[in-house]
Amino acid sequence: MSTFLLILDAVLIIVILAFVAVWLWNKIQTKRLGGGDLSNDEFNKGMRKAQVVDLREKEPFKRKHIDGARNLPYTMLKYQYTELRSDLPVYLYSDSLSVTLRAARFLQKKNFSSIKWLKNGFDEWDGRTKKSKY
């Protein structure tokens, strides 16, 4: 076997192991956070009594977001989390499960009592959406 093929095999194995590691890390974090992942139906049913937070940046939020959600980008969360009430449930979503889980862990450390998130992210959302006017 040529050296090139050995290097290519090694790179592919490393990439596969990295994907498995990220998947495993997300599973572990989900269990640590108390399994707050919700299906579309569960999210839709409970969101009327919760603070729905879109963790994506401003431009994707303006293009399309869940009706009734407020935009609080993950990059600004540590500065603006005080805008949320810690005594009410918080429903989070974004395009990335990793970002959503990091935000949930952060809010948990800040003593938010009920944190849930959209299991498959915004890309899989089938409920009502809205475009921003601004």
C-alpha positions as CSV (number, residue, x, y, z in Angstrom):
1,M,0.0,0.0,0.0
2,S,1.3,3.4,-0.8
3,T,2.2,6.1,1.8
4,F,-0.6,8.3,0.4
5,L,-3.3,5.7,1.1
6,L,-2.0,5.1,4.6
7,I,-2.1,8.9,5.3
8,L,-5.6,9.1,3.8
9,D,-6.8,6.2,5.9
10,A,-5.4,7.8,9.1
11,V,-7.1,11.2,8.3
12,L,-10.4,9.4,7.7
13,I,-10.2,7.6,10.9
14,I,-9.4,10.8,12.8
15,V,-12.4,12.6,11.2
16,I,-14.7,9.7,12.0
17,L,-13.5,9.6,15.6
18,A,-14.0,13.4,15.9
19,F,-17.6,13.1,14.8
20,V,-18.3,10.2,17.2
21,A,-16.7,12.2,20.0
22,V,-18.9,15.3,19.4
23,W,-22.0,13.1,19.2
24,L,-21.1,11.3,22.4
25,W,-20.3,14.7,24.1
26,N,-23.8,16.0,23.2
27,K,-25.4,12.9,24.5
28,I,-23.6,13.2,27.8
29,Q,-24.5,16.9,28.2
30,T,-28.1,16.2,27.4
31,K,-28.3,13.7,30.3
32,R,-26.4,16.1,32.6
33,L,-29.0,18.8,31.9
34,G,-31.9,16.6,32.8
35,G,-33.0,15.6,29.3
36,G,-34.6,18.9,28.4
37,D,-34.8,18.1,24.7
38,L,-38.3,18.4,23.3
39,S,-39.8,17.2,20.0
40,N,-41.5,19.8,17.7
41,D,-45.0,18.9,19.2
42,E,-43.8,19.1,22.8
43,F,-42.0,22.4,22.1
44,N,-45.1,23.8,20.4
45,K,-47.4,22.8,23.2
46,G,-45.3,24.3,26.0
47,M,-44.0,27.4,24.4
48,R,-47.0,29.6,25.2
49,K,-46.1,29.5,28.9
50,A,-42.4,29.9,28.3
51,Q,-39.8,32.4,27.2
52,V,-38.8,31.2,23.7
53,V,-35.2,32.2,22.9
54,D,-33.6,32.0,19.4
55,L,-29.8,31.7,20.0
56,R,-28.9,32.4,16.4
57,E,-27.4,35.7,15.2
58,K,-29.5,38.6,14.1
59,E,-29.5,38.0,10.4
60,P,-30.8,34.4,10.4
61,F,-33.4,35.5,13.0
62,K,-34.6,38.3,10.7
63,R,-34.9,35.9,7.8
64,K,-37.1,33.5,9.7
65,H,-37.8,32.5,13.3
66,I,-40.4,30.7,15.5
67,D,-43.4,32.9,16.0
68,G,-43.2,34.5,19.4
69,A,-39.4,33.9,19.9
70,R,-37.0,36.6,21.0
71,N,-33.5,36.9,19.6
72,L,-30.8,36.6,22.1
73,P,-27.7,35.4,20.2
74,Y,-25.5,32.9,22.0
75,T,-22.6,35.3,21.6
76,M,-24.4,37.9,23.7
77,L,-26.0,35.5,26.2
78,K,-23.6,36.1,29.1
79,Y,-24.2,39.9,28.8
80,Q,-28.0,39.8,28.3
81,Y,-29.3,36.7,30.2
82,T,-30.6,39.1,32.9
83,E,-33.3,40.1,30.4
84,L,-34.9,36.6,31.0
85,R,-36.9,35.7,34.1
86,S,-35.3,32.8,36.0
87,D,-38.7,31.8,37.5
88,L,-40.3,31.1,34.1
89,P,-39.4,28.2,31.8
90,V,-36.9,29.0,29.0
91,Y,-37.2,27.2,25.6
92,L,-34.1,27.5,23.5
93,Y,-33.3,26.7,19.9
94,S,-30.7,27.4,17.3
95,D,-29.1,25.7,14.3
96,S,-26.6,23.8,16.4
97,L,-27.2,21.4,19.2
98,S,-23.8,22.2,20.7
99,V,-24.6,25.9,20.9
100,T,-28.0,25.1,22.4
101,L,-26.5,22.8,25.1
102,R,-23.8,25.4,26.0
103,A,-26.5,28.0,26.4
104,A,-28.6,25.6,28.6
105,R,-25.6,24.8,30.8
106,F,-24.8,28.5,31.2
107,L,-28.4,29.3,32.2
108,Q,-28.5,26.4,34.6
109,K,-25.4,27.8,36.3
110,K,-27.2,31.1,36.6
111,N,-30.0,29.3,38.6
112,F,-32.7,29.1,35.9
113,S,-35.0,26.4,37.0
114,S,-36.6,25.1,33.8
115,I,-34.6,25.0,30.6
116,K,-35.8,23.0,27.6
117,W,-34.6,23.0,24.0
118,L,-35.8,22.0,20.5
119,K,-34.4,18.6,20.0
120,N,-33.6,18.7,16.3
121,G,-33.0,22.5,16.0
122,F,-34.7,25.1,14.0
123,D,-34.0,23.4,10.6
124,E,-36.5,20.7,11.6
125,W,-39.1,23.0,13.0
126,D,-42.6,22.5,11.4
127,G,-44.6,25.0,13.5
128,R,-45.5,28.6,12.8
129,T,-42.7,30.9,11.7
130,K,-42.4,34.6,11.1
131,K,-40.1,37.1,9.4
132,S,-38.9,40.2,11.3
133,K,-40.1,43.6,10.1
134,Y,-36.8,45.3,10.9
